[in-house]
């Protein structure tokens, strides 16, 4: 069904293209123009000149570079066309059998097949050479192993022959009897060395313990001193604060008394002025003077209060600095104590190890003596 529709549509197109109904007629110049545009005429012309095979420069370089790779330097850019020209110029072929175009190289019939055969031979040679190198490397490794095994066998055989020759010698029998005693002497030497190490570690441990005890006593005395200083500072601060409070109370009482006296005098003056029916200039001046004295006393009282507060703050700061310094000293002593505790545990572990080693050596010595 589909094929019938296609034939029908093609017939319609032919009838539209040829209104007069004639079929098979062509316009020669249009056909020639179309063939020229498609490159058919150029291909026919090349084939007539004897170059039917062609290949792009990049493809030729990639495929046939193996024929002579030395003409194309590694790590250096070279144009594909120039590389193809150098490659074909270095190969032993008839140089009239190819031509170079703008993008392709053209070959006469048979030359491309010759290049393929040369490429296959070159690849076969390279593969054979690679296999030979690999086999040679493997066999050299195997040969080294064989030589090592051979030397080992010779050494074992030599030692066995030597032993068979001397096994019945009296001197050798004597050596076998003395050998355990020699081992016992070495054990005695090791045991003596372990005893020396043990005594040295015991001395170091005693020194560390004495130093630790001294530091603990020093830390206790510093703690007691810190507590005493804190109590002294607190007592001194309380005493100073009480003195300041008493002084402030006395100053306030004095100021209050002066203020009351001034107020009473002002009231008396006011009453006199009222009785006299007016005030003279001298009395007004006296009132101003009394008022100025009153303000001065008030300022003195405020300054005294501020000074006492500053003194109390300085004492508190001094106490805090003393407490911080003592705390830092105690922290340092704590760190030293921890370090000594760690050294003590390490010494104890080493002493335990030496004790166990000495016991093992003593047991080995006893067993060796019993065997001999």
C-alpha positions, 0 to 999 in steps of 0.5 A, a space after each residue: 500500500 505504501 509502495 503504491 502511494 510512493 509510485 503515485 506521488 512520483 508519477 504526479 511529480 513527473 507530470 508536473 515537471 513535464 507538462 507536455 507529458 514527455 518523459 526521459 528528456 534532459 537539458 544537458 547544460 543543467 545536468 553538467 552543472 549539477 554534476 560539476 557542483 556535486 564534484 562528480 566531474 572532478 572525481 572522474 577527471 582525477 580517476 582518468 589521470 590515474 589517482 582513484 584513491 584519496 585520503 585526508 591528511 590527518 587520517 593519513 598521518 595517524 594511520 601511516 605514522 608508524 612507517 617512519 615515526 622519526 620524521 614527525 617530532 614528538 611534542 612539537 606541532 606540525 601541520 598535517 599536510 607537511 607531516 604527510 609530505 615528510 612521511 611519504 618522502 621518507 618511505 621507499 615508494 615511487 614518488 610519482 604514484 601520489 599527488 598532494 591536494 589542498 586537503 587530501 593526498 591522492 594515490 594511483 591504483 595499488 599504492 594504497 595497498 602497498 602502504 597497507 602491506 608495509 604498515 602490517 609488516 611494520 606492526 608485526 615487527 614492532 609486536 614481535 620486538 615487544 614480545 621479545 623484550 617482555 620474554 627477555 625481561 621475564 626470563 632474566 628474572 627467572 634466571 636470577 631466581 634460578 641462580 639464587 636457588 643454585 647458590 642456596 643449594 650449594 651453600 646447604 650442601 657445603 654446610 652439610 658436608 662440613 658437618 658430616 666431616 667434623 661431627 665426630 671430632 672430640 673438639 666439636 663434642 666438647 664445644 657442644 657440652 660447653 655451649 650451654 655454659 657459655 649461654 649461662 655466662 651470657 645470662 649472668 651478664 644480662 642479669 647483672 645488667 638488669 640488676 644495675 638498671 633496677 637499682 638505678 631506677 629505684 634510686 630515680 624513683 626515690 628521688 622523684 618521690 622525695 621531690 614530689 613530697 617536697 612539692 606537696 609540702 610546699 603546696 600545702 604551705 602556699 595554700 595556708 599562706 594564701 588563706 592567711 593572706 586572704 583573711 588578713 586582706 579581708 580583715 584589713 579591708 573591713 577595718 579600713 571600711 569601718 574607719 572610712 564609714 566612721 569618718 564619713 559619718 563624722 563628716 556628715 554630722 559635722 556638715 549637718 551641724 554646720 548646716 543647722 547652725 547656718 539655717 538657724 542663723 539665717 532664720 534669726 537674721 530673717 526674723 530680725 529683718 522682718 522685725 526691722 522691716 527691711 535688710 541693709 546691704 551689709 546683712 545681705 552680704 553676710 547672708 551670701 557669705 554664709 551661703 557660700 560657706 555652706 556650699 563649700 562644706 557640701 563640696 568638701 563632703 562630696 569630695 571626701 566621699 569620692 576619695 573614700 570610694 576610690 580608696 576602697 576600689 583600690 583595696 579591692 583590686 589589690 586583694 583580687 591581684 593577690 588572690 590571682 597570683 596565689 591561684 597561679 602559683 597553686 596551678 603551677 604546683 598542681 602541674 608539677 605534681 601531675 608530672 611527677 605522678 606520671 614519672 612515678 607511674 612510668 618508673 613503677 612500670 619499668 621496675 615491674 618489667 625489670 623484676 619480671 625479666 630478672 625472674 625469667 632470667 633466674 628461672 632460665 639459669 636454674 633450668 640451664 644448670 639442671 640440664 647441664 
